[in-house]
Amino acid sequence: MNTNYTSTRNKQIQITAKDAIKKGFADDGGLFVYPELSELKIDLKSLRNLNYQQLAQIILTKLLPDFSEAEIAESINHAYDNSFDSSKITPLISVNNFHVLELFHGPTSAFKDVGLQMLPQLMKHVLTPEDKVMILTATSGDTGKAALEGFKNLKKMGITVFYPHNGVSKVQQLQMQTTTGHNTEITAIKGNFDDAQTNVKKILNDKHLQQELGSHISLSSANSINIGRLIPQVVYYFSAYMQLIDQNKLQLGEKVNFTVPTGNFGDVLAGYYAKQMGLPVNKFIVASNENNVLTNFFNSGIYNRNIPFLQTFAPSMDIQISSNFERLLYYKSNKDTAYVKKLMVDLEKNGHYKVSPDVLSRIHNDFYCGYCTNQQIADSIATVYQKDHYLMDPHTAVGYKVMRDYQKSGDKTPMILLSTASPYKFVRVVADSILPVVPDDDFSAMQKLAAFTKIPIPTNLAKVWELPILHTDVIAKDQMENYVKTKVEDVFYDRN
């Protein structure tokens, strides 16, 4: 048995990849990590002329050693063969003097589709015939619909999604509220994303609740705290690099930079995993919105979530507790689990922690961080559209602005900007940025934006306005556990 995973907070925990995916979250509150990540080197030459699915087979086989090659191949085929509108899955587009990795060609038009089409397929190979699992998901907008789409109508699995009431875009809300499926449950909570995520973690760690549910019903997560969600995202970093090689814009072995808009730190952490596995990366440029906890950390070494929470033009990044940052601290502290645990206890008790100068220096070796204001988001969307006829969503615009700030340092390394969502998911901000007059309702704004730019609306977003609204629950954040218990009964007992 390959017990390759451990907890960020206790190196005595040894667990298989399958068990890590099933649990989603360590019993001690830590996240599962692969300690020997840097030993899983990928031979870049072997990746020449491979398609996305073939790349995924190579990378996932290394990171999920107790899955058979057949299980991984089947999961990849079900995840990617028919659900994306580009054969490249994540196509790379050249814009001006940088490149854009478009991660929004999946069924919900957001980057979360890459991981959340795969996670349910991996989960199928994890559960025993007697097992049932309820997936709990906190979302700041995109994860929710992507998870619902991935887990919809799957046997032995249910999914419950929590999102902040009035804290997502109109399109994101409609995508969730119109979800079909006998096993999908969605509710808004009176709170923000951090409230939802914190309570999901508490529920996942509630031993009494697990006893109540019994030995054959477990709880797990579809957020990037689950390594089964995070690992598939490693693939598109290799794919981006190989596309540059194929386009004769890079020589094999040359370094690149990646700019990544981030909230929960999962997307950029997947890039760090790729670098540890041999991808030639010079720097990761981490881009935050005005909830700039990470930017402050990079400047001071102090992670302090005790700052005002802001609702911004980039709502999927309105996050103050970047859960996946804990995994980076694990690697950058030389896998010192006691040290990571102390930092996380400080964060929970006091709302802040401070890392040592050595740890901060190691982080700076690989990462740069900056942030972007609402006005700068609007200006970036307008500038890139007017100059290059490329339409960015607000989160990609955050990345663009911070990327340009970083480039003032003089670094000429080829730059890849990750584009995390279709601009039509955030039509109000995008339309206000480039249209002379914007209709009052989002549906009309979407139509007008498409007519103005000649950029087609993704089918799933064009149709969402016509679908019946099926989910309208709104609950207090302290009702989340009872809501989960009720939905477990609905999904696994009342309807099956």
Summary of the structure (lengths in Angstrom):
residues: 496
radius of gyration: 21.1
end to end distance: 33.7
largest distance: 62.1
contacts: 1825
relative contact order: 0.14
helix: 48%
strand: 17%
